[in-house]
Amino acid sequence: MICTVPSHHSDAVHRELERLKRRIILASRAGGDRWRQISFIYRAADSFSRRVFTDSFCHREMTLDGCSTGQCCRCRPDVFEYEKSVLDLLPKRSDNSGFCPFFNLSKRTCGVYGVRPFACRVYYNLATSGYYCQNPNDATLQVFEGVKRHLEGVLGPYAGGYLP
């Protein structure tokens, strides 16, 4: 099944996806300090998130206690070498719940939100169904694939899904 961004906001979301892609390419080509580039990339991802959040299914699922489904955290988050090295230093859950080892099961929130990987920063369910909470939207996956090589220039090689 192919997911598309609902038509009532697809143009805006696609513009934001393209904007994010341009900013990442800019950061990787800007030269200079690696830490500054990393900061720029994460700020661009967070800016993207703020702009698309209200148009996402996620917006409707948020409560004071976090996301009501938590399904997008039922995974091993995609990470790059730098992100893996940071996450390796943090305490994590080791169980067979199927959730990210940093997902707080009782609060249903991210336990490493401030240092979450790039992929976690840009993933939102941009469809109208909860089905896509665990199955990323095609548009988001295409952007991730389109910028992966630029991200590798700053964050190191792509390491796949995080394994503790």
N, C-alpha and C positions, 0 to 999 in steps of 0.2 A: 504494500500500500504506500503510495507516495503522498507525503504531506506537503501542502502548500500553505503559504501565509494567507489568512483570510483577506479577501479583497478590500474590505473597508479600511485596512491600514497597511496593506502590502507595500504600497509605494513608499510610505514613510519608513517602514522597517527595512526595505531594500536599500534605501538611501543611507540609513544608519549602518547597515552592514558594509556598504561600499566605503563609507567614511572611516569605519574602523579599519578596514583593509588598507586604505591609503595611509592612515596614521601609523600602522605597524610597519609598513614598508618604509615610511619616512624615518622611523626610529632606528631601524636596522641599517639604514644608509647614512645616518647622521654622523656616525663616528663618535669619537669622544669616549667618555667614561661609561663602562658597561653598566654600572649601578644606576646611572642616570637614564640609560636606555631602558633598563628593566622597569624603573619607576614610570617612565613615559608610557610604556606598553600597558602596564597595569592600570594607570590612570585612564588611558584610552578605552580599555575594556570596561572599566567601571562607569565611565561616561556613557558608553554604548548601553550598558545595562540600565542606567537611570532613564535613558531616552526610550527604550523599548519596553520597560517593565509594565507600564500602564496598558500597553497593547497586548500583553501576554496573558495566557491562561493562568500563569503563576499569580498574577495580581489578584485574581478572584479567589485564589486558594489560600491567601495569606491570612493568618490570624495573629493575635498578640503572642501566641506561642510558637510562631514560625509557620512553615508550610504545612497545610493540612494533609497533603499526600506524602511528601518526602520521597516520592518515587524516583526522582532524578538522582537522588543520592544512593540509590540501590545499584551501586556500580563500583568499579575501581576507576577513579578519575584519571583522565588523560593528563600526563605530565611530561615535562621536559627535564633534562638532566639537572639543571639548577633547582627546579621545583622539587624534584625527588630528594635532592640533598637537604633541602630545608625541611621537608616533611619527615625525613628519616630521623631528625632530631627531636620531633614532637611526640608526646605520649599518644598512644592510639589503642583502640579497642581490638582485641583479638577474639573474635567469635565467629560463628557461622550464620550470622543474621542476613548476610547478603548485602548489607549496607556498607557504604564507605567507612573505613576504620576511624574516621574523624567525625562521623555523624553522631550527634548526641541523640540516642534513641528515646530518652525520656522527655527531652525538651523539643525534639524534632527540629533541631537546628544544626548548623555547621559548627563544629568545635574548633575550626581553624579559619574562620571566615576572613580575618584580616590578612592571612597569608595563603588563601586558597589559590589553587592553580589557575592559569589563564582560562582553560576550558571551562572551569566552574564559573568563572566571571562572565562568560559570554553565553552560556547555555540558558535559554529560556524556552518554555513551551510556547511557541508562537502560533499554535493551532487552536482550535476551539474545543478539543477533546482531551480528557485526562490520559488517553491512550499514549499520547506523545510525551508524557512526563518521563517515561523511561525509554522512549524511542525518539532521540533528537530530531528536530525539524530539519528537513533537507537543506533549507537555506542556511541554517547555522552550521551544519556539517560542511557545506560547500565553502563557506568562509573560512572555517578552521583548516580545511584541506588547502585552501588557496593561500593562506598565510603561514602555514606550517614551516616552510623553508625559510621564511623571513624571521619567524620566531626562533628557529634553530640557530640563526646567526647571533642571537642575543642570549637565549635561554639554554643553549646547548642542544645536543641531539634529542630528538623525540624519543621518550622512553616507554611509550605505551601506557597501559592502565597501571596505576600505582599498586605495587606489591610491597608490603612492609618487609 
